[in-house]
Amino acid sequence: MSNKAVHYVTRSASAAAGSLGTAAVAAAGAVAAAAVAASIVLSPVPNASARMEGVHLDLQRAVELNQITSEQAARFEAKLAGRILGEA
């Protein structure tokens, strides 16, 4: 086999191995994403009071960070309470 042919075969084999490695990484990523999605779907839904407690803590943190005013937080919390508690 000529030197040029050996070089071509070697490069082709390397490229094929690289594409197989990429496919394996993509497949592993898809499996991981499916596992995360399944854990979200199968996780228990928190009750309305637990959800409202989380909303309150998040809004309180936003006020402390000066991202929103306390008045905005109170209005938004009341709006979400109507939606969340209305579903319960």
MIROTOR-663085 format. One record per residue: residue number from 1; residue in three letters; z negated, y, x of N, C-alpha, C in turn. Coordinates in steps of 0.05 Angstrom, whole numbers, plus 5000, padded with zeros to 4 digits. Layout:
<num:NUM&residu:ALA&n.c3:Z&n.c2:Y&n.c1:X&ca.c3:Z&ca.c2:Y&ca.c1:X&c.c3:Z&c.c2:Y&c.c1:X>
...
This chain:
<num:1&residu:MET&n.c3:5000&n.c2:4977&n.c1:5017&ca.c3:5000&ca.c2:5000&ca.c1:5000&c.c3:5000&c.c2:5025&c.c1:5018>
<num:2&residu:SER&n.c3:5016&n.c2:5044&n.c1:5011&ca.c3:5018&ca.c2:5068&ca.c1:5027&c.c3:4992&c.c2:5085&c.c1:5025>
<num:3&residu:ASN&n.c3:4989&n.c2:5102&n.c1:5043&ca.c3:4966&ca.c2:5120&ca.c1:5044&c.c3:4965&c.c2:5137&c.c1:5018>
<num:4&residu:LYS&n.c3:4988&n.c2:5147&n.c1:5010&ca.c3:4990&ca.c2:5164&ca.c1:4986&c.c3:4982&c.c2:5148&c.c1:4961>
<num:5&residu:ALA&n.c3:4991&n.c2:5123&n.c1:4959&ca.c3:4985&ca.c2:5106&ca.c1:4936&c.c3:4955&c.c2:5100&c.c1:4935>
<num:6&residu:VAL&n.c3:4943&n.c2:5095&n.c1:4958&ca.c3:4914&ca.c2:5089&ca.c1:4958&c.c3:4899&c.c2:5114&c.c1:4949>
<num:7&residu:HIS&n.c3:4908&n.c2:5137&n.c1:4958&ca.c3:4895&ca.c2:5162&ca.c1:4949&c.c3:4897&c.c2:5166&c.c1:4919>
<num:8&residu:TYR&n.c3:4921&n.c2:5160&n.c1:4908&ca.c3:4925&ca.c2:5163&ca.c1:4879&c.c3:4908&c.c2:5144&c.c1:4863>
<num:9&residu:VAL&n.c3:4906&n.c2:5118&n.c1:4872&ca.c3:4890&ca.c2:5098&ca.c1:4858&c.c3:4860&c.c2:5106&c.c1:4859>
<num:10&residu:THR&n.c3:4852&n.c2:5116&n.c1:4882&ca.c3:4824&ca.c2:5124&ca.c1:4885&c.c3:4817&c.c2:5147&c.c1:4867>
<num:11&residu:ARG&n.c3:4835&n.c2:5167&n.c1:4866&ca.c3:4830&ca.c2:5190&ca.c1:4849&c.c3:4831&c.c2:5183&c.c1:4819>
<num:12&residu:SER&n.c3:4849&n.c2:5165&n.c1:4812&ca.c3:4850&ca.c2:5156&ca.c1:4784&c.c3:4825&c.c2:5141&c.c1:4776>
<num:13&residu:ALA&n.c3:4815&n.c2:5124&n.c1:4794&ca.c3:4790&ca.c2:5109&ca.c1:4788&c.c3:4767&c.c2:5128&c.c1:4786>
<num:14&residu:SER&n.c3:4766&n.c2:5148&n.c1:4803&ca.c3:4744&ca.c2:5168&ca.c1:4802&c.c3:4745&c.c2:5184&c.c1:4776>
<num:15&residu:ALA&n.c3:4769&n.c2:5192&n.c1:4768&ca.c3:4772&ca.c2:5207&ca.c1:4743&c.c3:4764&c.c2:5190&c.c1:4719>
<num:16&residu:ALA&n.c3:4771&n.c2:5165&n.c1:4719&ca.c3:4764&ca.c2:5147&ca.c1:4697&c.c3:4734&c.c2:5143&c.c1:4696>
<num:17&residu:ALA&n.c3:4722&n.c2:5139&n.c1:4719&ca.c3:4693&ca.c2:5136&ca.c1:4720&c.c3:4679&c.c2:5161&c.c1:4710>
<num:18&residu:GLY&n.c3:4689&n.c2:5184&n.c1:4717&ca.c3:4678&ca.c2:5210&ca.c1:4709&c.c3:4680&c.c2:5213&c.c1:4679>
<num:19&residu:SER&n.c3:4703&n.c2:5206&n.c1:4667&ca.c3:4706&ca.c2:5209&ca.c1:4638&c.c3:4688&c.c2:5189&c.c1:4623>
<num:20&residu:LEU&n.c3:4684&n.c2:5165&n.c1:4634&ca.c3:4666&ca.c2:5146&ca.c1:4622&c.c3:4637&c.c2:5156&c.c1:4623>
<num:21&residu:GLY&n.c3:4630&n.c2:5168&n.c1:4645&ca.c3:4603&ca.c2:5180&ca.c1:4648&c.c3:4599&c.c2:5202&c.c1:4627>
<num:22&residu:THR&n.c3:4619&n.c2:5219&n.c1:4623&ca.c3:4618&ca.c2:5240&ca.c1:4604&c.c3:4615&c.c2:5229&c.c1:4576>
<num:23&residu:ALA&n.c3:4630&n.c2:5208&n.c1:4570&ca.c3:4628&ca.c2:5195&ca.c1:4544&c.c3:4600&c.c2:5183&c.c1:4539>
<num:24&residu:ALA&n.c3:4589&n.c2:5171&n.c1:4560&ca.c3:4562&ca.c2:5160&ca.c1:4557&c.c3:4541&c.c2:5182&c.c1:4552>
<num:25&residu:VAL&n.c3:4544&n.c2:5204&n.c1:4566&ca.c3:4525&ca.c2:5227&ca.c1:4562&c.c3:4529&c.c2:5237&c.c1:4533>
<num:26&residu:ALA&n.c3:4553&n.c2:5240&n.c1:4524&ca.c3:4558&ca.c2:5250&ca.c1:4497&c.c3:4546&c.c2:5231&c.c1:4476>
<num:27&residu:ALA&n.c3:4549&n.c2:5205&n.c1:4481&ca.c3:4539&ca.c2:5185&ca.c1:4462&c.c3:4508&c.c2:5186&c.c1:4462>
<num:28&residu:ALA&n.c3:4496&n.c2:5189&n.c1:4485&ca.c3:4467&ca.c2:5191&ca.c1:4487&c.c3:4457&c.c2:5216&c.c1:4472>
<num:29&residu:GLY&n.c3:4472&n.c2:5238&n.c1:4475&ca.c3:4465&ca.c2:5262&ca.c1:4461&c.c3:4467&c.c2:5259&c.c1:4431>
<num:30&residu:ALA&n.c3:4487&n.c2:5245&n.c1:4422&ca.c3:4491&ca.c2:5240&ca.c1:4393&c.c3:4468&c.c2:5223&c.c1:4382>
<num:31&residu:VAL&n.c3:4460&n.c2:5203&n.c1:4398&ca.c3:4437&ca.c2:5186&ca.c1:4389&c.c3:4412&c.c2:5202&c.c1:4388>
<num:32&residu:ALA&n.c3:4407&n.c2:5219&n.c1:4407&ca.c3:4383&ca.c2:5236&ca.c1:4407&c.c3:4383&c.c2:5255&c.c1:4383>
<num:33&residu:ALA&n.c3:4406&n.c2:5267&n.c1:4377&ca.c3:4408&ca.c2:5285&ca.c1:4354&c.c3:4403&c.c2:5270&c.c1:4328>
<num:34&residu:ALA&n.c3:4413&n.c2:5245&n.c1:4326&ca.c3:4409&ca.c2:5229&ca.c1:4302&c.c3:4379&c.c2:5223&c.c1:4299>
<num:35&residu:ALA&n.c3:4366&n.c2:5217&n.c1:4321&ca.c3:4337&ca.c2:5211&ca.c1:4320&c.c3:4321&c.c2:5235&c.c1:4311>
<num:36&residu:VAL&n.c3:4328&n.c2:5258&n.c1:4321&ca.c3:4314&ca.c2:5283&ca.c1:4312&c.c3:4319&c.c2:5288&c.c1:4283>
<num:37&residu:ALA&n.c3:4344&n.c2:5285&n.c1:4274&ca.c3:4350&ca.c2:5289&ca.c1:4246&c.c3:4335&c.c2:5270&c.c1:4228>
<num:38&residu:ALA&n.c3:4333&n.c2:5245&n.c1:4236&ca.c3:4319&ca.c2:5225&ca.c1:4221&c.c3:4289&c.c2:5231&c.c1:4219>
<num:39&residu:SER&n.c3:4278&n.c2:5241&n.c1:4241&ca.c3:4249&ca.c2:5248&ca.c1:4241&c.c3:4244&c.c2:5272&c.c1:4222>
<num:40&residu:ILE&n.c3:4263&n.c2:5290&n.c1:4221&ca.c3:4260&ca.c2:5313&ca.c1:4203&c.c3:4261&c.c2:5304&c.c1:4174>
<num:41&residu:VAL&n.c3:4281&n.c2:5287&n.c1:4168&ca.c3:4284&ca.c2:5277&ca.c1:4141&c.c3:4261&c.c2:5260&c.c1:4132>
<num:42&residu:LEU&n.c3:4250&n.c2:5244&n.c1:4149&ca.c3:4229&ca.c2:5225&ca.c1:4142&c.c3:4201&c.c2:5237&c.c1:4144>
<num:43&residu:SER&n.c3:4199&n.c2:5262&n.c1:4155&ca.c3:4172&ca.c2:5274&ca.c1:4158&c.c3:4163&c.c2:5283&c.c1:4130>
<num:44&residu:PRO&n.c3:4137&n.c2:5282&n.c1:4126&ca.c3:4126&ca.c2:5290&ca.c1:4100&c.c3:4129&c.c2:5320&c.c1:4096>
<num:45&residu:VAL&n.c3:4134&n.c2:5328&n.c1:4072&ca.c3:4137&ca.c2:5356&ca.c1:4065&c.c3:4109&c.c2:5368&c.c1:4061>
<num:46&residu:PRO&n.c3:4102&n.c2:5390&n.c1:4075&ca.c3:4076&ca.c2:5401&ca.c1:4071&c.c3:4073&c.c2:5413&c.c1:4042>
<num:47&residu:ASN&n.c3:4048&n.c2:5412&n.c1:4032&ca.c3:4044&ca.c2:5422&ca.c1:4005&c.c3:4046&c.c2:5453&c.c1:4006>
<num:48&residu:ALA&n.c3:4046&n.c2:5464&n.c1:3982&ca.c3:4051&ca.c2:5493&ca.c1:3979&c.c3:4030&c.c2:5510&c.c1:3993>
<num:49&residu:SER&n.c3:4005&n.c2:5501&n.c1:3992&ca.c3:3984&ca.c2:5517&ca.c1:4004&c.c3:3986&c.c2:5517&c.c1:4035>
<num:50&residu:ALA&n.c3:3994&n.c2:5494&n.c1:4046&ca.c3:3998&ca.c2:5492&ca.c1:4075&c.c3:4022&c.c2:5510&c.c1:4084>
<num:51&residu:ARG&n.c3:4043&n.c2:5510&n.c1:4068&ca.c3:4066&ca.c2:5527&ca.c1:4074&c.c3:4058&c.c2:5556&c.c1:4073>
<num:52&residu:MET&n.c3:4043&n.c2:5564&n.c1:4053&ca.c3:4035&ca.c2:5592&ca.c1:4050&c.c3:4016&c.c2:5600&c.c1:4073>
<num:53&residu:GLU&n.c3:4000&n.c2:5582&n.c1:4082&ca.c3:3982&ca.c2:5588&ca.c1:4105&c.c3:3999&c.c2:5593&c.c1:4130>
<num:54&residu:GLY&n.c3:4020&n.c2:5576&n.c1:4134&ca.c3:4038&ca.c2:5580&ca.c1:4156&c.c3:4053&c.c2:5607&c.c1:4155>
<num:55&residu:VAL&n.c3:4062&n.c2:5614&n.c1:4131&ca.c3:4076&ca.c2:5639&ca.c1:4126&c.c3:4057&c.c2:5662&c.c1:4133>
<num:56&residu:HIS&n.c3:4032&n.c2:5660&n.c1:4124&ca.c3:4013&ca.c2:5682&ca.c1:4129&c.c3:4008&c.c2:5685&c.c1:4159>
<num:57&residu:LEU&n.c3:4004&n.c2:5663&n.c1:4173&ca.c3:3999&ca.c2:5664&ca.c1:4202&c.c3:4023&c.c2:5676&c.c1:4217>
<num:58&residu:ASP&n.c3:4047&n.c2:5668&n.c1:4209&ca.c3:4072&ca.c2:5678&ca.c1:4222&c.c3:4075&c.c2:5708&c.c1:4217>
<num:59&residu:LEU&n.c3:4070&n.c2:5717&n.c1:4193&ca.c3:4072&ca.c2:5745&ca.c1:4187&c.c3:4050&c.c2:5761&c.c1:4201>
<num:60&residu:GLN&n.c3:4027&n.c2:5750&n.c1:4202&ca.c3:4005&ca.c2:5764&ca.c1:4217&c.c3:4012&c.c2:5767&c.c1:4246>
<num:61&residu:ARG&n.c3:4024&n.c2:5747&n.c1:4258&ca.c3:4033&ca.c2:5748&ca.c1:4286&c.c3:4055&c.c2:5769&c.c1:4289>
<num:62&residu:ALA&n.c3:4073&n.c2:5771&n.c1:4270&ca.c3:4094&ca.c2:5791&ca.c1:4271&c.c3:4083&c.c2:5819&c.c1:4270>
<num:63&residu:VAL&n.c3:4062&n.c2:5823&n.c1:4253&ca.c3:4050&ca.c2:5850&ca.c1:4252&c.c3:4036&c.c2:5856&c.c1:4278>
<num:64&residu:GLU&n.c3:4022&n.c2:5837&n.c1:4290&ca.c3:4009&ca.c2:5841&ca.c1:4315&c.c3:4028&c.c2:5848&c.c1:4338>
<num:65&residu:LEU&n.c3:4052&n.c2:5838&n.c1:4336&ca.c3:4073&ca.c2:5843&ca.c1:4356&c.c3:4089&c.c2:5868&c.c1:4350>
<num:66&residu:ASN&n.c3:4081&n.c2:5882&n.c1:4328&ca.c3:4095&ca.c2:5906&ca.c1:4319&c.c3:4124&c.c2:5901&c.c1:4312>
<num:67&residu:GLN&n.c3:4130&n.c2:5877&n.c1:4302&ca.c3:4157&ca.c2:5871&ca.c1:4293&c.c3:4161&c.c2:5880&c.c1:4265>
<num:68&residu:ILE&n.c3:4140&n.c2:5880&n.c1:4249&ca.c3:4141&ca.c2:5890&ca.c1:4221&c.c3:4115&c.c2:5904&c.c1:4215>
<num:69&residu:THR&n.c3:4115&n.c2:5920&n.c1:4194&ca.c3:4090&ca.c2:5934&ca.c1:4186&c.c3:4074&c.c2:5915&c.c1:4169>
<num:70&residu:SER&n.c3:4048&n.c2:5922&n.c1:4165&ca.c3:4031&ca.c2:5906&ca.c1:4148&c.c3:4041&c.c2:5907&c.c1:4119>
<num:71&residu:GLU&n.c3:4052&n.c2:5930&n.c1:4111&ca.c3:4062&ca.c2:5933&ca.c1:4084&c.c3:4086&c.c2:5914&c.c1:4080>
<num:72&residu:GLN&n.c3:4104&n.c2:5913&n.c1:4099&ca.c3:4127&ca.c2:5895&ca.c1:4098&c.c3:4118&c.c2:5866&c.c1:4096>
<num:73&residu:ALA&n.c3:4098&n.c2:5860&n.c1:4113&ca.c3:4088&ca.c2:5832&ca.c1:4113&c.c3:4076&c.c2:5825&c.c1:4086>
<num:74&residu:ALA&n.c3:4061&n.c2:5843&n.c1:4074&ca.c3:4049&ca.c2:5838&ca.c1:4048&c.c3:4070&c.c2:5834&c.c1:4026>
<num:75&residu:ARG&n.c3:4091&n.c2:5851&n.c1:4026&ca.c3:4112&ca.c2:5848&ca.c1:4006&c.c3:4127&c.c2:5822&c.c1:4010>
<num:76&residu:PHE&n.c3:4133&n.c2:5815&n.c1:4035&ca.c3:4148&ca.c2:5791&ca.c1:4040&c.c3:4132&c.c2:5766&c.c1:4034>
<num:77&residu:GLU&n.c3:4106&n.c2:5767&n.c1:4040&ca.c3:4089&ca.c2:5744&ca.c1:4033&c.c3:4087&c.c2:5740&c.c1:4003>
<num:78&residu:ALA&n.c3:4085&n.c2:5762&n.c1:3988&ca.c3:4084&ca.c2:5760&ca.c1:3959&c.c3:4110&c.c2:5749&c.c1:3948>
<num:79&residu:LYS&n.c3:4132&n.c2:5757&n.c1:3960&ca.c3:4158&ca.c2:5747&ca.c1:3951&c.c3:4160&c.c2:5717&c.c1:3956>
<num:80&residu:LEU&n.c3:4152&n.c2:5708&n.c1:3981&ca.c3:4153&ca.c2:5680&ca.c1:3987&c.c3:4133&c.c2:5664&c.c1:3971>
<num:81&residu:ALA&n.c3:4110&n.c2:5675&n.c1:3965&ca.c3:4090&ca.c2:5661&ca.c1:3949&c.c3:4102&c.c2:5655&c.c1:3921>
<num:82&residu:GLY&n.c3:4116&n.c2:5674&n.c1:3910&ca.c3:4129&ca.c2:5669&ca.c1:3884&c.c3:4149&c.c2:5646&c.c1:3885>
<num:83&residu:ARG&n.c3:4164&n.c2:5645&n.c1:3907&ca.c3:4184&ca.c2:5623&ca.c1:3910&c.c3:4171&c.c2:5596&c.c1:3916>
<num:84&residu:ILE&n.c3:4152&n.c2:5596&n.c1:3935&ca.c3:4140&ca.c2:5571&ca.c1:3944&c.c3:4122&c.c2:5560&c.c1:3922>
<num:85&residu:LEU&n.c3:4105&n.c2:5577&n.c1:3911&ca.c3:4086&ca.c2:5567&ca.c1:3891&c.c3:4101&c.c2:5562&c.c1:3865>
<num:86&residu:GLY&n.c3:4123&n.c2:5575&n.c1:3860&ca.c3:4139&ca.c2:5569&ca.c1:3836&c.c3:4152&c.c2:5542&c.c1:3837>
<num:87&residu:GLU&n.c3:4158&n.c2:5532&n.c1:3862&ca.c3:4169&ca.c2:5505&ca.c1:3865&c.c3:4149&c.c2:5483&c.c1:3861>
<num:88&residu:ALA&n.c3:4123&n.c2:5490&n.c1:3867&ca.c3:4102&ca.c2:5469&ca.c1:3866&c.c3:4096&c.c2:5460&c.c1:3838>
